[in-house]
Amino acid sequence: MSVSEHERHQLFTWFEEHMGSERAATMMSMLPPVGWGDVATRRDLDQQIGAMRHDIDLLRHDVRQLEARVDAVEASLRHDLREQLRTFGTWLFASQAAVIAAVSLLFALH
């Protein structure tokens, strides 16, 4: 049962009238504060810590999967880049050979 602030004040007034202010203050200090039911217990905290640890483990797993995907995409991009450079190198060599052949032919005909 939750005690309201008004009920606490009435109790304090009764204690004060019958036992004096010092004893009334002592009695009131022994009562839990209003809203005590909202205070977390050690068990509540342990459950929250367990849930957070589980969530962190799931996040770590997700990060590892993401890293693996990024590594796979990086490897694929590197492979594609190497292939493109090889193709470009072959094309560049062939075009230079064609230019040299054309210039040589021009000199030969001239």
N, C-alpha and C positions, 0 to 999 in steps of 0.2 A: 504494500500500500504506500502510495506516494503522499508525502505531507506537503501542503501548500505553504507559501511564505506567511500567509495570514494565520494559519494554524500554528506555525512555529512561533510567531509573535505572541499569540494568545498563551501558548505554553510557557514562554519566557516570562510573560507578565505574571502568570500564576506562580511560577517558581520564585520570582522576585518578591512577590507579596508574602509568600509563605516561608521562604528560606533566606532571603536577602539577595542583593545584586551579585555579590561575588560567587555564591553557590549557584545562582541561576545561570550565570555566565559559564561556570564549570559544567553544569548539566547540559547546556546547549552546545558546548564544544564537543560533547560526547556523541551528539546526534550526527548522522551523516548529512551532508549538505543537500539542499533541494536539487533534484535531478540526479541523485546518486545512481539511479538505475541506468543512466546514460554513460556512466564511467566504464571504461573497458577493463576487463579482468586480465590477469596474466594468461589464462587459457585463450581468451579472445585474441590477445596479441600473438600468442604462439600459433594459432590457426591462421592469422593474417600473414605471419612470417612464412609459414609453410606454403600458403597460397602464392605469396610473392616469389618464393624460391622456385616453385613449380613454373610460374610465368616466366621467370628469368631463364630457366632451363629451356623452355619452349622457344624463347627469343634467341637463345644461343644456337639452338638447332636450326631455326630459320635463317640466322646469319650464316651459319656454315653452308646451308643449301644455297643461299644467295651467292656466297663466295665461290662455290663450285660452279655455279652457272656463269658468273662473271669470268672465271678462269677459262671455261669452255668457250665463251664468246671471244675472249682475248686470243686464245689459241687459234680459233677459226679465222679471226681477222688477220693474225700474223701469217697464217698459211695463205689466205687469199692475197695478201699484200706481196708475199714472196712470189706467188704465181704471176701476179700482175707485173711485178718488176722483171721477172724472167721473160714474160711475153713482150714487155716493152723493150727490154734489152735486145731481144732477137729482132724485133721490128726496127729498132734504131740501127743495129748492125746491118741489116738488109738494106735499109734506106740509104745509109752511108755508102755501102758497096754500090748501090745503083747510081748514086750521084757521082762517085769516082769513075764508074764505068762510062757514064754519059759524058763527063768532062774529058776522059781519055779518048773517047770516040770523037769528040769535037776537035781535040788537038790532032788526032790522027787524020781526020778529014780535012783539016785546015792546012 
